[in-house]
């Protein structure tokens, strides 16, 4: 079969659209999981549970995990990243530091960290601290 330049030019937009559509990730499906069924990764006295990671229906990245920090522990040094994060404290007492300002949070406390803001979290209580993190956006 012979293709003219005109035929090829007419096909290019369709091929480009097909490539873009194929590159879009499939959105996360609905998911229900019991906390006790989430696999646990441990590091020292800290425990981590991955909950979900993927894209929403409109392509926004979302990630959620649960963390349990031992008394006096931090998961890592203060840092920055492109995506936003929301911390939801379940149990214990933590200090959340954002851009040098430290706030003490107890059960039910919430912290939101905007893109590229330096932040860190530390358990300052006598018992384990448990919290959820929801990350929004891509790294």
C-alpha positions as CSV (number, residue, x, y, z in Angstrom):
1,X,0.0,0.0,0.0
2,X,1.3,3.4,-0.9
3,X,0.9,6.3,1.5
4,X,1.1,9.9,0.3
5,X,2.5,12.7,2.4
6,X,-1.1,14.0,2.6
7,X,-2.3,10.7,4.0
8,X,0.4,10.7,6.6
9,X,-0.2,14.3,7.6
10,X,-3.9,13.5,8.1
11,X,-3.0,10.6,10.4
12,X,-0.5,12.4,12.6
13,X,-3.0,14.1,14.9
14,X,-4.9,10.8,15.4
15,X,-1.6,9.0,16.3
16,X,-0.6,11.8,18.7
17,X,-4.0,11.7,20.4
18,X,-3.8,7.9,20.7
19,X,-0.3,8.1,22.3
20,X,-1.4,10.8,24.8
21,X,-4.4,8.7,25.8
22,X,-2.4,5.6,26.2
23,X,0.2,7.4,28.4
24,X,-2.4,8.5,30.9
25,X,-2.4,6.3,34.0
26,X,-5.5,4.4,34.9
27,X,-7.2,6.1,37.9
28,X,-7.2,4.3,41.3
29,X,-10.2,2.1,41.8
30,X,-12.2,2.3,44.9
31,X,-10.5,0.5,47.8
32,X,-11.5,-0.6,51.3
33,X,-8.9,-2.1,53.6
34,X,-8.8,-2.8,57.3
35,X,-5.9,-1.2,59.2
36,X,-4.8,-4.5,60.7
37,X,-4.5,-6.0,57.2
38,X,-2.1,-3.4,55.9
39,X,1.5,-4.9,55.5
40,X,3.9,-3.4,58.0
41,X,7.5,-2.3,57.3
42,X,9.6,-1.6,60.4
43,X,12.7,0.5,60.9
44,X,14.0,0.6,64.4
45,X,11.1,1.3,66.7
46,X,9.1,2.9,63.9
47,X,6.4,1.1,61.7
48,X,5.0,2.1,58.4
49,X,2.0,1.0,56.4
50,X,1.4,1.9,52.8
51,X,-2.3,2.5,52.1
52,X,-2.6,3.6,48.5
53,X,-0.7,5.3,45.6
54,X,-1.8,6.3,42.2
55,X,-3.8,8.9,40.2
56,X,-7.2,10.3,40.7
57,X,-9.8,10.5,37.9
58,X,-8.3,13.7,36.6
59,X,-4.7,12.6,36.8
60,X,-3.6,14.1,40.1
61,X,-1.2,11.9,42.1
62,X,-2.2,10.8,45.6
63,X,-0.4,8.7,48.1
64,X,-1.4,7.7,51.7
65,X,0.4,5.9,54.4
66,X,0.2,5.3,58.2
67,X,3.2,5.8,60.5
68,X,3.8,4.8,64.1
69,X,6.7,6.6,65.7
70,X,8.5,5.4,68.8
71,X,8.8,7.9,71.7
72,X,11.5,10.5,70.8
73,X,11.7,9.3,67.2
74,X,11.4,11.1,63.8
75,X,10.9,9.2,60.5
76,X,13.7,11.3,58.8
77,X,15.4,14.7,59.1
78,X,13.4,17.8,58.0
79,X,13.1,18.0,54.2
80,X,11.4,19.6,51.2
81,X,9.6,18.1,48.2
82,X,7.3,19.2,45.4
83,X,4.2,17.5,46.5
84,X,1.9,18.7,49.3
85,X,1.3,16.6,52.5
86,X,-1.4,16.5,55.1
87,X,-0.7,14.9,58.5
88,X,-3.7,13.5,60.5
89,X,-2.7,12.5,64.1
90,X,-4.5,9.5,65.5
91,X,-2.7,8.9,68.8
92,X,0.1,10.4,70.8
93,X,1.8,13.8,70.8
94,X,4.1,15.1,68.0
95,X,5.8,18.3,67.1
96,X,5.3,19.2,63.5
97,X,7.8,21.8,62.3
98,X,7.0,23.8,59.1
99,X,9.5,26.4,57.8
100,X,11.1,26.7,61.3
101,X,7.8,27.0,63.2
102,X,7.0,24.1,65.6
103,X,3.5,23.2,66.7
104,X,2.6,20.5,69.2
105,X,-0.3,18.3,68.0
106,X,-2.4,15.7,69.9
107,X,-5.0,13.2,68.8
108,X,-7.2,14.7,66.0
109,X,-4.6,17.4,65.2
110,X,-4.0,18.1,61.5
111,X,-1.1,19.7,59.7
112,X,-0.9,20.7,56.0
113,X,2.5,21.3,54.3
114,X,2.5,23.2,51.1
115,X,4.9,22.4,48.2
116,X,8.6,23.0,48.9
117,X,8.0,24.0,52.5
118,X,10.7,22.5,54.8
119,X,9.0,20.2,57.3
120,X,9.7,17.5,59.9
121,X,7.7,15.6,62.5
122,X,8.9,14.1,65.8
123,X,7.2,12.1,68.6
124,X,7.6,14.2,71.7
125,X,5.3,12.0,73.9
126,X,6.0,9.1,76.3
127,X,4.0,6.6,74.1
128,X,3.9,5.7,70.4
129,X,2.5,8.3,68.1
130,X,0.3,7.2,65.2
131,X,-0.6,9.4,62.2
132,X,-1.7,9.2,58.6
133,X,-0.1,11.1,55.8
134,X,-1.9,12.0,52.5
135,X,0.5,13.2,49.8
136,X,-1.0,15.2,46.9
137,X,0.8,15.8,43.6
138,X,3.9,14.4,42.0
139,X,7.4,14.6,43.3
